[in-house]
Amino acid sequence: MGRKARDPEHTGKEPTPPWRPDEPCPCGSSRLYAQCCLGTDGHAYKSPVGRRPPGPQTGFSHGRCYMGWSQDCAQQISGEHFVSAGVLTQLGGPKVKLNGVPWLAADETKILPISSLTGNILCKRHNEAFSRLDAMAGTFFAALKLIHDDIFDRKTLSKRWKWFLFSGEELELWLLKTAIGLFHSGAVAKDKKRLGDSQTINPACYNILYRGILPAPRGLYVEPIHISKQVNQFQLQPLSDDAGQQMVGLRMTYLSFSLLLLFDPNATYGPSITGSKTYRPSYLMVRNAKRTHTVMLTWVPTTSNVLGVVRASF
């Protein structure tokens, strides 16, 4: 089947995933696709993982854990990475190039060991409860790196398409966790001043991270993909509402992919923020002359769902 026959840009229909019902589910659960993420309507949907700690509530609030309000903390604090270590290591080893943090100038980049990008911001109990989000993020960004590197591989003659399946809601929740963690660690700033010194995060966001889903039109916006052989630095840029004195979003650039999370349920985001971006896309498609690779993001079905595709060609 030719590319045009499979590309929703030409067909106006959703592309057909390659997974058979009797094959292992692409989400990595070790169950069969038919018994896991394949719905009765024939469409894939991966439910987001739970984030509440297991067992009975402890009734304890650790003063250094940003989830202490839940009264479900452990006594032990845990050194939590601002950004999941599994994501950072995808960039090439024990060190990472970083900018957009308070201790660096706006145009300055510094190489830091991943082990240094931690803060005592979660208790051990909540850190472990969020570990499945971190594991998903490591796999997701590994897929982006594989796609990015493969597109420039001119030696292989392979024409095989690669497909990946992830929960869009899980990706949003991980980005929300990252934003909250960066805020509480003091690692995000505006005009070289730490946001935590003058702004807050809407308390509703903590409850969403704990047991909810971001309400539309908040959530993930993906910028057009511009594949470049010159790899971008890993960038984190907070979005703040100066009038409301709150951090309301986070922009993350990883290789050639830019993700924007808008997470404050009470904030108003204008077209200057959301324009030219795709809201909660179902597919990220990257292709060269021989191959097309697709990341499928699933979202809870609603009456407002549209076929969102972010594509790039090289």
Secondary structure, 3 states (H helix, E strand, C coil): CCHHHHCHHHHCCCCCCCCCCCCECCCCCCCEHHHCCECCCCCECCCCCCCCCCCCCCCCCCCCCCCHHHCCCCCCEEEEECCCHHHHHHHCCCEEEEECCCCCCCCCCEEEEHHHCEEEEEEHHHHHHCHHHHHHHHHHHHHHHHHHHHHCCCCCCCCCCEEEEEEHHHHHHHHHHHHHHHHHHCCCEECCEEHHHCCECCHHHHHHHHHCCCCCCCEEEECCCCCCCCCCCEEEEEEEECCCCEEEEEEEEECCEEEEEECCCCCCCCHHHHCCCEECCCEEEEECCCCEEEEEEECCCCCCCCCCEEEEEC
